[in-house]
Amino acid sequence: MIIDPRFNQLAAGLTGFSTELKPGERVLIDAFDVPDAMVIALVRATRARGAFPYVQLHRARVTRELALGAEEGQYAPLAKVELARMEKMDAYIALRGSDNIFEASDVPSAKVQLVSRLMKPVLDHRVGKTKWVVLRWPSAAMAQQAAMSTEAFEDFYFKVCTLDYGRMIPGMDALAALMKKTDRVHLKGPGTDLHFSIKGIGAQPCGGLRNIPDGEVFSCPVKDSVEGVIQYNAPTVYLGASFDNIRLVFKQGKIVEATSSNTKRLNEILDSDAGARYIGEFALGFNPHILEPMRDILFDEKIAGSFHFTPGQAYEGVGNGNKSQVHWDMVCIQRPEYGGGEVWFDGKIVRKDGLFVPKSLHKLNPEYLLGKG
């Protein structure tokens, strides 16, 4: 089979830089509505490194049909089988493509929550015990979301996904070091005045090892420390439903008020379990190629000049212990064309209107990351 050279370049990065596959390691390639040629490129790249590829293929319409009739007796045994397989894997590569991001929008919330709850141990093992990387796959639907032609979007996609992520390392390390020393965080912007602590939590740089595209450093609030209000300005899709203008009010760490263009569904999700109304992640995004939201969180959470503040499950190692079946990255963009905004650490400004202020962090600004400074 003749394979697009861009597929081979991406496969080499995923099996090399992202997961660093070693001889004899086992990797599960999880492909959701992805061209066979890309899956084959990954299989070949895996074998070239002496590792063993395993492949699972998914189709969105089939997955939706199964979820519509989901029962405990059906998914509980499936979860055990999937967990047993994941426990045999050293690495996990997922490519997620679909012509319709709203394919699961009519699956009842109760069914979605049932599947999420039962499959959560599989997710937890994959995140905590394997080398993993997850990325979307370009489609005409994604191009439409981004308001671009299909060809232009494909060019954009491969440019973003094959970025020299090594160039991010000095700036990411400096930001992570600063966050590790920080106690109080203050976020300011239109409709946003939020205070919380990240003292003792730590910070994790993300530069092409777990998500592609990448470009963020994340931490997590002390669970009961969040106070104030946040107004997100990026649209979001979660569990097949679309949301705009999400506004959350916090008291003692808990979301006590939540409104959006879809307030009823928003609150249904936040009522999934006790942890869904607490925050499990705080992150600053800085990918210089990603500037506009496109309702795809793997892209939107990396938008240059953005932050995301995430209700639900916290990551182990850099977390506050919050547990939930929900992990919903909600994004706010602070560049001037989106109203601006500021990030303060312990009374000192760190980022203003999307650009990092301290000299030690200038290498995270677009001018440097794009090789212009």
DRENDO-1510 file (C-alpha; in Angstrom, 1 decimal, always signed):
<recs>
REC; n; res; u; v; w
REC; 1; MET; +0.0; +0.0; +0.0 .
REC; 2; ILE; +1.3; +3.5; -0.9 .
REC; 3; ILE; +0.9; +5.7; +2.2 .
REC; 4; ASP; +0.8; +9.5; +2.4 .
REC; 5; PRO; +4.3; +10.6; +3.6 .
REC; 6; ARG; +2.6; +12.7; +6.3 .
REC; 7; PHE; +1.0; +9.6; +7.7 .
REC; 8; ASN; +4.4; +8.0; +8.1 .
REC; 9; GLN; +5.9; +11.2; +9.6 .
REC; 10; LEU; +3.0; +11.3; +12.2 .
REC; 11; ALA; +3.3; +7.5; +12.9 .
REC; 12; ALA; +7.0; +7.9; +13.5 .
REC; 13; GLY; +6.4; +10.7; +16.0 .
REC; 14; LEU; +3.7; +8.8; +17.9 .
REC; 15; THR; +5.7; +5.6; +18.3 .
REC; 16; GLY; +9.0; +7.5; +18.8 .
REC; 17; PHE; +8.8; +10.9; +20.6 .
REC; 18; SER; +5.4; +10.4; +22.2 .
REC; 19; THR; +5.5; +6.8; +23.4 .
REC; 20; GLU; +9.2; +5.8; +22.9 .
REC; 21; LEU; +8.3; +2.2; +22.1 .
REC; 22; LYS; +11.1; -0.3; +23.0 .
REC; 23; PRO; +11.7; -3.7; +21.5 .
REC; 24; GLY; +9.3; -6.3; +23.0 .
REC; 25; GLU; +6.8; -3.7; +24.3 .
REC; 26; ARG; +3.1; -4.1; +23.4 .
REC; 27; VAL; +1.0; -1.2; +22.1 .
REC; 28; LEU; -2.7; -1.1; +21.6 .
REC; 29; ILE; -3.7; +1.0; +18.6 .
REC; 30; ASP; -7.3; +2.2; +19.1 .
REC; 31; ALA; -8.6; +3.6; +15.9 .
REC; 32; PHE; -12.0; +5.4; +15.7 .
REC; 33; ASP; -13.2; +6.0; +12.2 .
REC; 34; VAL; -9.6; +6.4; +10.9 .
REC; 35; PRO; -8.4; +5.4; +7.4 .
REC; 36; ASP; -6.8; +2.0; +7.2 .
REC; 37; ALA; -3.7; +3.6; +5.7 .
REC; 38; MET; -2.9; +5.5; +8.9 .
REC; 39; VAL; -3.5; +2.4; +11.0 .
REC; 40; ILE; -1.1; +0.4; +8.8 .
REC; 41; ALA; +1.5; +3.3; +9.1 .
REC; 42; LEU; +1.3; +2.9; +12.8 .
REC; 43; VAL; +1.6; -0.9; +12.7 .
REC; 44; ARG; +4.7; -0.6; +10.5 .
REC; 45; ALA; +6.2; +2.2; +12.7 .
REC; 46; THR; +5.6; +0.0; +15.7 .
REC; 47; ARG; +7.3; -3.0; +14.2 .
REC; 48; ALA; +10.2; -0.9; +13.0 .
REC; 49; ARG; +11.0; -0.2; +16.7 .
REC; 50; GLY; +10.8; -3.9; +17.6 .
REC; 51; ALA; +7.5; -3.5; +19.4 .
REC; 52; PHE; +4.3; -5.5; +19.0 .
REC; 53; PRO; +1.2; -3.8; +17.6 .
REC; 54; TYR; -2.4; -4.7; +18.6 .
REC; 55; VAL; -5.3; -3.0; +16.8 .
REC; 56; GLN; -8.9; -2.3; +17.7 .
REC; 57; LEU; -11.2; -0.6; +15.2 .
REC; 58; HIS; -14.3; +1.4; +16.1 .
REC; 59; ARG; -17.1; +3.0; +14.2 .
REC; 60; ALA; -19.1; +5.9; +15.8 .
REC; 61; ARG; -22.5; +4.8; +14.6 .
REC; 62; VAL; -22.0; +1.3; +16.0 .
REC; 63; THR; -20.7; +2.6; +19.3 .
REC; 64; ARG; -23.8; +4.9; +19.5 .
REC; 65; GLU; -26.1; +1.9; +18.9 .
REC; 66; LEU; -24.5; -0.1; +21.6 .
REC; 67; ALA; -24.7; +2.8; +24.1 .
REC; 68; LEU; -28.4; +3.4; +23.3 .
REC; 69; GLY; -29.2; +0.0; +24.8 .
REC; 70; ALA; -26.4; -0.1; +27.4 .
REC; 71; GLU; -27.2; -2.3; +30.5 .
REC; 72; GLU; -25.1; -3.2; +33.5 .
REC; 73; GLY; -25.1; -6.8; +32.6 .
REC; 74; GLN; -23.7; -6.0; +29.1 .
REC; 75; TYR; -21.0; -3.5; +30.0 .
REC; 76; ALA; -19.8; -5.0; +33.3 .
REC; 77; PRO; -18.3; -8.1; +31.6 .
REC; 78; LEU; -17.0; -6.0; +28.8 .
REC; 79; ALA; -15.2; -3.7; +31.2 .
REC; 80; LYS; -13.4; -6.7; +32.7 .
REC; 81; VAL; -12.3; -8.0; +29.3 .
REC; 82; GLU; -11.1; -4.5; +28.3 .
REC; 83; LEU; -9.2; -4.1; +31.6 .
REC; 84; ALA; -7.6; -7.5; +31.3 .
REC; 85; ARG; -6.3; -6.5; +27.8 .
REC; 86; MET; -5.1; -3.1; +28.9 .
REC; 87; GLU; -3.2; -4.7; +31.8 .
REC; 88; LYS; -1.1; -6.5; +29.1 .
REC; 89; MET; -0.2; -3.3; +27.3 .
REC; 90; ASP; +2.9; -1.2; +27.8 .
REC; 91; ALA; +1.6; +1.6; +25.5 .
REC; 92; TYR; -1.6; +3.0; +24.0 .
REC; 93; ILE; -2.1; +5.1; +20.9 .
REC; 94; ALA; -5.7; +6.3; +20.1 .
REC; 95; LEU; -6.7; +8.1; +16.9 .
REC; 96; ARG; -10.2; +9.4; +17.0 .
REC; 97; GLY; -12.0; +10.5; +13.8 .
REC; 98; SER; -15.6; +10.9; +13.0 .
REC; 99; ASP; -17.7; +12.7; +10.5 .
REC; 100; ASN; -20.2; +13.8; +13.2 .
REC; 101; ILE; -19.0; +14.9; +16.6 .
REC; 102; PHE; -22.6; +14.9; +17.8 .
REC; 103; GLU; -23.2; +11.2; +16.9 .
REC; 104; ALA; -23.9; +10.4; +20.6 .
REC; 105; SER; -26.0; +13.5; +21.3 .
REC; 106; ASP; -29.2; +11.5; +21.6 .
REC; 107; VAL; -27.8; +8.8; +23.9 .
REC; 108; PRO; -29.7; +9.4; +27.2 .
REC; 109; SER; -27.5; +10.8; +30.0 .
REC; 110; ALA; -28.2; +7.8; +32.2 .
REC; 111; LYS; -26.8; +5.4; +29.6 .
REC; 112; VAL; -23.7; +7.6; +29.1 .
REC; 113; GLN; -23.1; +7.7; +32.8 .
REC; 114; LEU; -23.6; +3.9; +33.1 .
REC; 115; VAL; -21.0; +3.3; +30.4 .
REC; 116; SER; -18.6; +5.9; +31.8 .
REC; 117; ARG; -18.8; +4.4; +35.3 .
REC; 118; LEU; -18.2; +0.8; +34.3 .
REC; 119; MET; -15.4; +1.6; +31.9 .
REC; 120; LYS; -13.6; +3.9; +34.2 .
REC; 121; PRO; -11.2; +1.3; +35.6 .
REC; 122; VAL; -10.0; +0.7; +32.0 .
REC; 123; LEU; -9.3; +4.5; +31.6 .
REC; 124; ASP; -7.6; +4.7; +35.0 .
REC; 125; HIS; -5.2; +1.9; +34.2 .
REC; 126; ARG; -4.5; +3.3; +30.7 .
REC; 127; VAL; -3.7; +6.8; +32.1 .
REC; 128; GLY; -1.8; +5.6; +35.2 .
REC; 129; LYS; +0.0; +2.5; +34.0 .
REC; 130; THR; +0.8; +2.8; +30.3 .
REC; 131; LYS; +2.7; +5.2; +28.0 .
REC; 132; TRP; -0.2; +6.8; +26.1 .
REC; 133; VAL; -1.0; +9.4; +23.4 .
REC; 134; VAL; -4.4; +10.4; +22.1 .
REC; 135; LEU; -5.2; +12.5; +19.0 .
REC; 136; ARG; -8.0; +13.4; +16.7 .
REC; 137; TRP; -8.0; +12.5; +13.0 .
REC; 138; PRO; -8.9; +15.2; +10.4 .
REC; 139; SER; -12.2; +15.0; +8.7 .
REC; 140; ALA; -14.5; +17.2; +6.6 .
REC; 141; ALA; -16.6; +17.7; +9.7 .
REC; 142; MET; -13.6; +19.0; +11.7 .
REC; 143; ALA; -12.8; +21.3; +8.8 .
REC; 144; GLN; -16.3; +22.6; +9.0 .
REC; 145; GLN; -16.0; +23.2; +12.7 .
REC; 146; ALA; -12.8; +25.1; +12.1 .
REC; 147; ALA; -14.5; +27.1; +9.3 .
REC; 148; MET; -11.8; +25.9; +6.8 .
REC; 149; SER; -11.7; +24.0; +3.6 .
REC; 150; THR; -11.0; +20.3; +4.0 .
REC; 151; GLU; -7.6; +20.6; +2.2 .
REC; 152; ALA; -6.6; +23.7; +4.3 .
REC; 153; PHE; -7.6; +22.0; +7.5 .
REC; 154; GLU; -5.6; +18.8; +6.7 .
REC; 155; ASP; -2.5; +21.0; +6.1 .
REC; 156; PHE; -3.2; +22.8; +9.4 .
REC; 157; TYR; -3.6; +19.4; +11.2 .
REC; 158; PHE; -0.4; +17.9; +10.1 .
REC; 159; LYS; +1.5; +21.2; +10.7 .
REC; 160; VAL; +0.2; +21.2; +14.3 .
REC; 161; CYS; +0.6; +17.5; +15.0 .
REC; 162; THR; +4.2; +17.3; +13.7 .
REC; 163; LEU; +5.4; +20.5; +15.4 .
REC; 164; ASP; +8.9; +20.5; +16.9 .
REC; 165; TYR; +7.6; +19.9; +20.4 .
REC; 166; GLY; +11.2; +19.8; +21.7 .
REC; 167; ARG; +11.3; +23.6; +21.3 .
REC; 168; MET; +8.7; +23.9; +24.0 .
REC; 169; ILE; +10.8; +22.1; +26.7 .
REC; 170; PRO; +12.8; +25.1; +28.2 .
REC; 171; GLY; +9.7; +27.3; +28.6 .
REC; 172; MET; +7.5; +24.4; +29.9 .
REC; 173; ASP; +10.1; +23.5; +32.4 .
REC; 174; ALA; +10.3; +27.1; +33.7 .
REC; 175; LEU; +6.5; +27.4; +33.9 .
REC; 176; ALA; +6.2; +24.0; +35.8 .
REC; 177; ALA; +9.0; +25.1; +38.2 .
REC; 178; LEU; +7.1; +28.4; +38.9 .
REC; 179; MET; +3.8; +26.6; +39.4 .
REC; 180; LYS; +5.4; +24.2; +41.9 .
REC; 181; LYS; +6.4; +27.1; +44.0 .
REC; 182; THR; +3.1; +28.9; +43.8 .
REC; 183; ASP; +0.4; +29.1; +46.4 .
REC; 184; ARG; -2.3; +31.6; +45.3 .
REC; 185; VAL; -3.6; +31.9; +41.8 .
REC; 186; HIS; -5.9; +34.7; +40.6 .
REC; 187; LEU; -7.6; +34.6; +37.2 .
REC; 188; LYS; -9.1; +37.8; +35.9 .
REC; 189; GLY; -11.1; +38.6; +32.7 .
REC; 190; PRO; -14.5; +39.5; +31.4 .
REC; 191; GLY; -17.0; +37.8; +33.7 .
REC; 192; THR; -14.1; +36.0; +35.6 .
REC; 193; ASP; -12.8; +36.8; +39.0 .
REC; 194; LEU; -11.5; +33.5; +40.5 .
REC; 195; HIS; -9.1; +32.7; +43.4 .
REC; 196; PHE; -7.6; +29.3; +44.4 .
REC; 197; SER; -4.5; +27.7; +45.7 .
REC; 198; ILE; -2.2; +25.2; +44.0 .
REC; 199; LYS; +0.2; +24.9; +47.0 .
REC; 200; GLY; +1.8; +21.5; +47.2 .
REC; 201; ILE; +0.0; +20.1; +44.2 .
REC; 202; GLY; +2.9; +20.2; +41.7 .
REC; 203; ALA; +2.8; +20.8; +37.9 .
REC; 204; GLN; +3.2; +18.7; +34.8 .
REC; 205; PRO; +4.5; +20.0; +31.4 .
REC; 206; CYS; +2.8; +18.5; +28.3 .
REC; 207; GLY; +4.8; +18.8; +25.1 .
REC; 208; GLY; +3.8; +16.0; +22.7 .
REC; 209; LEU; +4.0; +13.0; +25.0 .
REC; 210; ARG; +0.3; +12.4; +25.8 .
REC; 211; ASN; -1.9; +14.5; +23.6 .
REC; 212; ILE; -1.3; +15.5; +20.0 .
REC; 213; PRO; -1.6; +18.4; +19.4 .
REC; 214; ASP; +0.0; +19.5; +22.7 .
REC; 215; GLY; +1.2; +22.5; +24.5 .
REC; 216; GLU; +0.2; +23.0; +28.1 .
REC; 217; VAL; +1.4; +22.9; +31.7 .
REC; 218; PHE; -1.2; +21.7; +34.2 .
REC; 219; SER; -1.7; +21.7; +37.9 .
REC; 220; CYS; -4.8; +21.4; +40.1 .
REC; 221; PRO; -6.5; +23.5; +42.8 .
REC; 222; VAL; -6.5; +22.5; +46.4 .
REC; 223; LYS; -9.9; +20.9; +46.4 .
REC; 224; ASP; -11.8; +23.3; +48.7 .
REC; 225; SER; -9.9; +26.5; +47.8 .
REC; 226; VAL; -11.7; +27.7; +44.7 .
REC; 227; GLU; -13.8; +30.8; +45.2 .
REC; 228; GLY; -15.4; +33.2; +42.8 .
REC; 229; VAL; -16.8; +33.1; +39.3 .
REC; 230; ILE; -15.6; +32.0; +35.9 .
REC; 231; GLN; -17.0; +32.8; +32.4 .
REC; 232; TYR; -15.7; +30.5; +29.7 .
REC; 233; ASN; -15.7; +31.9; +26.2 .
REC; 234; ALA; -14.8; +28.8; +24.1 .
REC; 235; PRO; -17.7; +26.5; +23.0 .
REC; 236; THR; -17.4; +22.9; +24.1 .
REC; 237; VAL; -18.8; +19.5; +23.3 .
REC; 238; TYR; -19.1; +16.9; +26.0 .
REC; 239; LEU; -20.7; +13.5; +25.9 .
REC; 240; GLY; -22.2; +14.4; +22.6 .
REC; 241; ALA; -23.9; +17.6; +23.6 .
REC; 242; SER; -22.9; +21.2; +22.7 .
REC; 243; PHE; -22.5; +24.0; +25.2 .
REC; 244; ASP; -21.7; +27.7; +24.9 .
REC; 245; ASN; -21.2; +30.5; +27.4 .
REC; 246; ILE; -20.7; +28.3; +30.4 .
REC; 247; ARG; -20.6; +30.2; +33.7 .
REC; 248; LEU; -19.7; +28.6; +37.0 .
REC; 249; VAL; -19.8; +30.0; +40.5 .
REC; 250; PHE; -17.7; +28.4; +43.3 .
REC; 251; LYS; -17.9; +28.4; +47.0 .
REC; 252; GLN; -15.4; +26.4; +49.1 .
REC; 253; GLY; -14.3; +24.6; +46.0 .
REC; 254; LYS; -17.7; +23.4; +44.9 .
REC; 255; ILE; -19.7; +24.6; +41.8 .
REC; 256; VAL; -22.8; +26.0; +43.4 .
REC; 257; GLU; -24.3; +27.6; +40.3 .
REC; 258; ALA; -23.9; +26.5; +36.6 .
REC; 259; THR; -25.5; +28.1; +33.6 .
REC; 260; SER; -24.9; +27.9; +29.8 .
REC; 261; SER; -26.7; +27.6; +26.5 .
REC; 262; ASN; -27.7; +24.1; +27.6 .
REC; 263; THR; -28.1; +24.6; +31.4 .
REC; 264; LYS; -30.2; +21.5; +32.0 .
REC; 265; ARG; -27.7; +19.1; +30.4 .
REC; 266; LEU; -24.8; +20.9; +32.0 .
REC; 267; ASN; -26.2; +20.4; +35.5 .
REC; 268; GLU; -27.1; +16.8; +34.7 .
REC; 269; ILE; -23.5; +16.1; +34.0 .
REC; 270; LEU; -22.3; +18.0; +37.0 .
REC; 271; ASP; -24.6; +15.9; +39.1 .
REC; 272; SER; -23.1; +12.6; +37.8 .
REC; 273; ASP; -21.4; +12.0; +41.1 .
REC; 274; ALA; -20.0; +13.8; +44.2 .
REC; 275; GLY; -16.8; +14.8; +42.5 .
REC; 276; ALA; -18.2; +16.3; +39.3 .
REC; 277; ARG; -18.8; +19.7; +41.0 .
REC; 278; TYR; -15.2; +20.0; +42.1 .
REC; 279; ILE; -12.2; +20.9; +40.0 .
REC; 280; GLY; -9.6; +18.3; +38.9 .
REC; 281; GLU; -7.3; +20.4; +36.7 .
REC; 282; PHE; -6.0; +23.9; +36.0 .
REC; 283; ALA; -3.8; +24.4; +32.9 .
REC; 284; LEU; -2.3; +27.1; +30.8 .
REC; 285; GLY; -2.2; +26.5; +27.0 .
REC; 286; PHE; +0.3; +27.8; +24.5 .
REC; 287; ASN; +0.4; +26.0; +21.1 .
REC; 288; PRO; +1.2; +28.8; +18.7 .
REC; 289; HIS; -0.6; +27.2; +15.7 .
REC; 290; ILE; -3.9; +26.8; +17.5 .
REC; 291; LEU; -5.7; +30.2; +17.8 .
REC; 292; GLU; -9.5; +29.6; +17.5 .
REC; 293; PRO; -11.8; +27.1; +19.1 .
REC; 294; MET; -13.3; +24.3; +17.0 .
REC; 295; ARG; -15.3; +22.3; +19.6 .
REC; 296; ASP; -12.6; +19.7; +19.8 .
REC; 297; ILE; -11.0; +19.6; +23.2 .
REC; 298; LEU; -7.7; +18.1; +22.1 .
REC; 299; PHE; -7.2; +21.2; +20.0 .
REC; 300; ASP; -9.1; +23.8; +22.0 .
REC; 301; GLU; -7.3; +23.2; +25.4 .
REC; 302; LYS; -4.0; +24.0; +23.7 .
REC; 303; ILE; -5.1; +27.3; +22.2 .
REC; 304; ALA; -2.4; +30.0; +22.6 .
REC; 305; GLY; -3.2; +32.4; +25.4 .
REC; 306; SER; -5.8; +30.1; +26.9 .
REC; 307; PHE; -6.4; +28.3; +30.2 .
REC; 308; HIS; -8.7; +25.4; +31.1 .
REC; 309; PHE; -10.3; +24.8; +34.4 .
REC; 310; THR; -11.7; +21.3; +34.6 .
REC; 311; PRO; -14.6; +20.0; +36.6 .
REC; 312; GLY; -14.2; +16.3; +37.7 .
REC; 313; GLN; -11.5; +13.7; +38.0 .
REC; 314; ALA; -8.0; +14.8; +39.0 .
REC; 315; TYR; -4.9; +13.2; +37.6 .
REC; 316; GLU; -2.8; +11.1; +40.0 .
REC; 317; GLY; +0.6; +12.6; +40.8 .
REC; 318; VAL; -0.5; +16.2; +40.0 .
REC; 319; GLY; -4.0; +16.3; +41.6 .
REC; 320; ASN; -6.1; +17.0; +44.7 .
REC; 321; GLY; -7.5; +13.5; +45.1 .
REC; 322; ASN; -10.9; +14.4; +43.5 .
REC; 323; LYS; -12.6; +11.4; +42.0 .
REC; 324; SER; -15.3; +11.5; +39.4 .
REC; 325; GLN; -16.4; +9.8; +36.1 .
REC; 326; VAL; -16.4; +13.3; +34.7 .
REC; 327; HIS; -13.3; +15.1; +33.4 .
REC; 328; TRP; -14.5; +18.1; +31.4 .
REC; 329; ASP; -11.9; +20.5; +30.1 .
REC; 330; MET; -13.6; +23.9; +29.7 .
REC; 331; VAL; -11.6; +26.6; +28.0 .
REC; 332; CYS; -11.2; +30.4; +28.4 .
REC; 333; ILE; -9.1; +32.4; +25.8 .
REC; 334; GLN; -7.4; +35.5; +27.2 .
REC; 335; ARG; -6.0; +37.1; +24.0 .
REC; 336; PRO; -7.2; +40.7; +23.3 .
REC; 337; GLU; -9.6; +39.6; +20.5 .
REC; 338; TYR; -11.4; +37.5; +23.1 .
REC; 339; GLY; -11.6; +40.2; +25.7 .
REC; 340; GLY; -8.2; +39.8; +27.3 .
REC; 341; GLY; -7.4; +38.6; +30.8 .
REC; 342; GLU; -4.7; +38.1; +33.4 .
REC; 343; VAL; -3.2; +35.2; +35.3 .
REC; 344; TRP; -1.5; +36.1; +38.6 .
REC; 345; PHE; +0.6; +33.8; +40.8 .
REC; 346; ASP; +1.2; +35.0; +44.4 .
REC; 347; GLY; +0.4; +38.6; +43.6 .
REC; 348; LYS; +2.6; +38.8; +40.5 .
REC; 349; ILE; +1.3; +38.9; +37.0 .
REC; 350; VAL; +2.4; +35.8; +34.9 .
REC; 351; ARG; +0.4; +36.3; +31.7 .
REC; 352; LYS; -1.5; +39.3; +30.4 .
REC; 353; ASP; -3.8; +39.2; +27.3 .
REC; 354; GLY; -2.4; +35.8; +26.4 .
REC; 355; LEU; +1.3; +36.6; +26.5 .
REC; 356; PHE; +3.7; +35.5; +29.3 .
REC; 357; VAL; +5.2; +38.4; +31.2 .
REC; 358; PRO; +8.3; +37.1; +33.1 .
REC; 359; LYS; +11.4; +36.8; +31.0 .
REC; 360; SER; +11.9; +33.2; +32.1 .
REC; 361; LEU; +8.6; +32.3; +30.3 .
REC; 362; HIS; +9.1; +34.3; +27.1 .
REC; 363; LYS; +10.0; +31.0; +25.3 .
REC; 364; LEU; +6.4; +30.0; +25.6 .
REC; 365; ASN; +5.2; +32.9; +23.6 .
REC; 366; PRO; +4.3; +32.4; +19.9 .
REC; 367; GLU; +7.2; +34.5; +18.6 .
REC; 368; TYR; +9.7; +32.0; +20.1 .
REC; 369; LEU; +7.8; +28.8; +19.5 .
REC; 370; LEU; +7.4; +29.7; +15.8 .
REC; 371; GLY; +11.1; +30.3; +15.5 .
REC; 372; LYS; +10.8; +34.1; +15.1 .
REC; 373; GLY; +12.6; +35.1; +18.3 .
</recs>
